[in-house]
Amino acid sequence: MRMPKHTAKLVREKVENIAADPYGDHPNATKLQGREGYRLRVGDWRVIYQVQDKELLILVLKVASRGEVYR
């Protein structure tokens, strides 16, 4: 499934907001259970990411639709 352009722009904006303040309060972002990282929900799309403290680096691991992201 291909991501619509407007959704891709929104995902990019939300990831940039998280990168600017990784430990701030971000709606629709929650810590994953059973594995490292966080999940950001943008409509029917999910972004799985990790925050690497020593480098202040946001590592986006996967961007996929809701049904595919956890596979």
N, C-alpha and C positions, 0 to 999 in steps of 0.2 A: 504494500500500500504506500503510495506516495503522499508526502506531507504537503498540504496546501501552502502557498507562499505566505499568506497572512499568518498562518499558524507558525511557520518557521521563523518569521520576524518576531512574533510574540515569545517563542521559546528562547531565541537569542537575547531578547531584552531581559527576560527573567533570569537567565543564566548570568548575564552581565551584572544584574542587581545583586545576585548571590555572590559573585566574585568580588564586588565592591565591599561587601560586608558579610562574610561567610557565617558569622555567628549571630547575626541579627535575626529578627523575627520575620520569616518569609511565609506568607500564606501559601498553602498547598504544597509545602515542602515538609516531609517527615522523615525521621530516622528509620532505616530499614530494620526489620526484625530478622534475626538468624544469619545476618551477614553484615559486613561493613558497608557504610555508605548511606546515602539519602535518596529519597524519591521526590521529584518535583512533578506535580500534575498540572498539565496545560490542556484543558479540554479532554479529549479522548487519548491524548499522547502523554507519555511518561518519559522523564529524563532521570536516569540513574547516575549519580555522581558521588565522588569522594572529596573530602577536604584534606589535603596533606599539610599538616601544621607547620612543619619546619620550613617549607618553601612558600607557604601561603598560596597554594596552587589548587585550583578547582579542576578536577579530572573528570570529564564527562565520559562515562563508560558506555552508555547506550541511550539512544533515542529511538523509541518505537511506539506503535499503537498499544493501547492498554492490554489487549489480548496477547501480544507478542513479547512485551518487554521483559517479563520475568523468566522466559525460557532460556 
